Amino acid sequence: MRRDALLLRPMLVRYIINNVLILPLLVIFNDGYIMQMVLFGTNAQLNTMRFVGSLLLPLLVLTFTLATTLLYDFEYNRFVDYQIIVLDPAWVVLERIVFNALFTFIMMVPFYPLCKILLGAKFVTTQTSWLLLLAILLLASLMASAYHIAAMCILPSSSMFIRLWARVNAPLFLLGGFVAPWAVVYEICPAVAYALLLNPFMYVSEGIRQAIIGGTMFFSAWVCMSALILFYALFYGAALWFFKKRMDHN
Amino acid sequence: MTQTFLQRVQILSVMLRRDFAVMGTSVRSSLIDCTIQALVMVFLQGYLFPYMGMPPIYIGALCIGSVVLFLLMQNSNMSFRMQSDILYGGFTRYQLTLPLPKNWFLARYVIRFAVQSSCISLPTLVLSFIILHNRIPNLAVRPILFLFMYLLVLIAVASFLIALGLWHDFAWLRANVWRRRLDPLLMLSTFTCSWQAVYAFSPKIALLLLCNPLTHAVESLRSSLLYFEKAPSLWLSAAVLVVTIGLNCYGMKRGLMRRLDPV
């Protein structure tokens, strides 16, 4: 982990500019201000409910960017060959996931305070439980990192990134409570809503909505946290299995 | 003179034929991509957004905005592949040894990018409009105009991504191109809501958004397929796109000289 931190240090400023400043500011301007005010009206409570799911985009983008180093390593440098000589594959995969998750968590923490500063009264936080929000963010970072590490172990080459985004990531994010909570999807089409229970990002958005808005309309915090831990374990298992297969490790 | 020209046309057509043959191998997966994207778009923009309070007049506008996003995604992916090909000494360097001026060499890339990205974006748009046609109240398709504007948008997006790819090195491109170039272009355009709606909300912001060529790309497609009372003039959008293509061509030529130093 220290090596990963050292490697990341020269790029730290760039990561902060890209992921703590540029992307959140753009998301807040477009999704939190223009889109809400122009398309949906001026009800601050409803707009907050719609907008809070927008965190899924920076979360997916950052965990994806961090995880791509593994696939590029598979393709070109093969430092991972050396790593599995000195460490068990289970630890190598775990280290990647935990490091990416902690880094993502640190980068994601300023997102909602920034929303509050920039959107002011348009972003309602009177019922917000900041501690619960941090817990959900940490688990979401862990789950999303494990998901993307698993994806990198499965993808044959970096040329398949577009396919990953077109077929998996975009539907996961757009149908993962990005704009509407699960209860609304259930009202429109119960069959789709039940299918969406298999989408791990639905629990991220529901957990965040529960932490920021609260109430009975969203899944309870314990359901979201349990589901995120379960999905993390599943993705970790998948990542390990495909990692061993890829490295031809018995 | 004529013989040289014909020879160049022949080389270009052989290269394009090769590109299309490679593209042909991925038709099935492109169709799967289109279907998935169209279905997600239909559910989200045709049902979920209106249920959440969005007026139905913006359903078609959102679909078109999403298609422009797919165009950017496709072209950026192709640009990454072109970059890695240049970096790791692939086919691009061999092509530079062919007796073809650099303008023709770049034109071939633009054609390839435009055709390949249209293979995904056009069927996605058509499919989602076919499914949603009953739910789009302001549908007013002008096919010839649409094809003309779509062609301009394809060339503008393709040439922009090629210019970016040739201008920056692969490591920078991989780490920054979306955050520092494409995301600001997208998010500070009208890809999520029509210009008319932004104008009704704030005329100042709407006028500022007109400084972004991507606003013109999205709005020109919207104007050719949908009816809006207030929209930027199609001719203004076409002119902005043509100027953008001109600037991109200059960027591509300079980038090519910088990166590959062709004789």
Interface residues (C-beta under 8 A of the other chain):
Chain A: M11 R14 I17 N18 N19 I22 L23 L26 V27 F29 N30 D31 I34 M35 M37 V38 L39 F40 G41 L46 R50 V61 T65 T68 S158 S159 F161 I162 R163 W165 A166 R167 A170 P171 L174 L175 V179 A180 V184 V185 E187 I188 C189 V192
Chain B: S29 I32 D33 I36 Q37 V40 F43 L44 Y47 L48 F49 Y51 M52 G53 M54 P55 Y58 F70 M73 Q74 N77 F80 R81 S84 I120 R174 A175 N176 W178 R179 R180 D183 P184 M187 L188 T192 C193 A197 V198 A200 F201 I205
